Amino acid sequence: MEAGRKRGSIKKSRHAALIEAIEQAAQAAGQNVLSPEQRIEQVKSKTKAVKSDYEQLKEDYEKLLEKCNSLLVENFELRQSTRTL
């Protein structure tokens, strides 16, 4: 800890390379930040994808439900026919 400095501060004259690396990393991180409009578009596209997946799953569910019901009816009819034999 340097005299007259807060805890965790770095003295620029001793660690110039470290200070430069930290500043470059901060700039690089700042470039990756999306603007609010970009975030909104990103969320909208994700929402569209989720809705489309939901609709596809709903259709698949309905088809499987129909198949299950038809198999139950067929099973019931086969049981009825075997009882009469």
BELZI-V745050 format. One record per backbone hydrogen bond with DSSP energy under -0.5 kcal/mol. CO is the residue of the C=O (numbers start at 1). NH is the residue of the N-H. If there is no record, write none. Layout:
BEGIN
CO/NH ; CO/NH
END
This chain:
BEGIN
2/5 ; 6/9 ; 10/12 ; 11/14 ; 11/15 ; 15/19 ; 16/20 ; 17/21 ; 18/22 ; 19/23 ; 20/24 ; 21/25 ; 22/26 ; 23/27 ; 24/28 ; 25/29 ; 26/30 ; 27/31 ; 28/32 ; 30/33 ; 35/39 ; 36/40 ; 37/41 ; 38/42 ; 39/43 ; 40/44 ; 41/45 ; 42/46 ; 43/47 ; 44/48 ; 45/49 ; 46/50 ; 47/51 ; 48/52 ; 49/53 ; 50/54 ; 51/55 ; 52/56 ; 53/57 ; 54/58 ; 55/59 ; 56/60 ; 57/61 ; 58/62 ; 59/63 ; 60/64 ; 61/65 ; 62/66 ; 63/67 ; 64/68 ; 65/69 ; 66/70 ; 67/71 ; 68/72 ; 69/73 ; 70/74 ; 71/75 ; 72/76 ; 73/77 ; 74/78 ; 75/79 ; 76/80 ; 77/81 ; 78/82 ; 79/83 ; 80/84 ; 81/85
END
